Amino acid sequence: MTNNIMGFLSRTSSVLVVIISCCLVGVALAGNFYEEFSLTWGGPRAQISNGGRQLSLSLDNTSGSGFESKKEYLFGKIDMQLKLVSGNSAGTVTAYYLSSKGNKHDEIDFEFLGNLSGDPYILHTNVFSQGKGGREQQFYLWFDPTQDFHTYSIIWVPHHIVFLVDNTPIRVFQNSESIGVPFPKNQPMRIHSSLWNADNWATRGGLVKTDWSKAPFTAYYRGFNSIGFPNSSSSPSSKSFSDGNWEAKELDTKARRRVRWVQKNFMIYNYCADLKRFPQSLPPEC
């Protein structure tokens, strides 16, 4: 009997060690905002809380706020969980993006354009390379991004950039240097985020202005994670994207199907289909 009890306790202890170890690994994966980011502007409107596990940005009629990563990154996968400004957020923009510095900077953008209460947010994406942007795609989301946290990810590797929402790919920007299209691959970038007033264009082209009686407007962040930043010379794995291998050179059938589903049902603007904007010919990458 004593041996049986001791054996049970030993097995139980082993299970507890595994559970505790898994929990500790999970905590380690989520970056601490105190360690990873600097609050760059907005004074007390930018705040880190919950022991560094959550960050908030606020906007009022005096100022917005923002933060940036302490590190620079060159290639990898970045995840951030956001809960956006709720209620009447018309005129506001919550931006979450990677960017280098200078006139010929590179940039990879998520921007969330505020709305009137009851209207959907617009998710605006863009890619800049060598200071040139103008590669916008816009989407509605298939959920209310103000009710809970959702994960917005950027995969940036030498052969493509993938935008993901809750691990669903919504957009792929391929490296098209072979046909003369610059691709961001040489300039390390920092992670930035800001909450600011853009009521001259953000909501219905600027027709709807910010209602300052609803201020302060606040967005929340948690669950930051960055995964491996391989050298640009590294060879892509043969595993498929949907296997969880973000370094894969191509999206597999399942991932491509998800992209098509999002773009068919939720895309509201695609620069590659804007013949009024490009009456002579569409950009070569299109």
C-alpha positions, 0 to 999 in steps of 0.5 A: 500500500505504501509503495502504491501511494508513493508511486501515485504521489511520484506520478502526480508530482511529475504531472504537476511539474509538466503543467507548471513548466507549460504554464511558465513557458506560456508566460515567457512567450508573451512579452512584457511591455515594460521590457519590450516597449517604450511609451513615446508620446501622449504622456499619461494617455499611454499606460502599462498595467497588470505587471507589464502584461497589458498596455493601453493608449488613449486619445482626447481632444488634447492629444493621442498617444503611442509606443514603439519597440525597444528592439529593431527586427529584420524578418519574423512573425509578430503577434499582438492582441488588440481590443479596439475603441468601443462605441462611437469611435468615428474619426479615430485611427488605431495604428499598429505597424512595423517601420524603419526611419528616413525618407526611403523607409519601409513599413508594414501597416495595420490601421483600424479606422473608427466608426459610428456606433453600430457600423463596422470598423475598417481594417486598412493594410498597406506596404511601403518599400523604399518610401513608396506605399500606395498598396492599400487593401481594406477589409471589414472584420467578421467579428466585433473587434471592440468586445474582446481581444483578437490577435493581429499578426505580421509574417515578414520573410524574404519571399512575402509578407502575410497579414493575419487576423486570429491566425487567418491569413487575409492578405499576401504581398509577394516579393516581386523584385524580379519584375522591378517592384521594391520589397522591404528586406534590408532595413530593420524595423521597429514595432509602433502603435498609436491612437490618434485623431484623423477625422479629416479622412478616417471615417467616410472620407472625413465626412464624419468627425470625432465626437469629443463628448465621447472622449477619452477613446481607449484601445488595449493591448496584450499578448505580444509575441515575436518568433524567430528572426532568421537571416535573409539567406536562410532557406525556407522549409518545405513544410506548409504554412498551415502546419504552423511553419510561418517560414514556408515559402508558399501558402498551402491549399488550406491557407490560400482558401482562407485568403480567398474566403476573406477577400471574397466576403470582407474585402472592400478595397483593393488597389490592384482592382482600382482602374480609376486610380490606375487608368493606364495600367495596374501596378506590375505586382498586381 
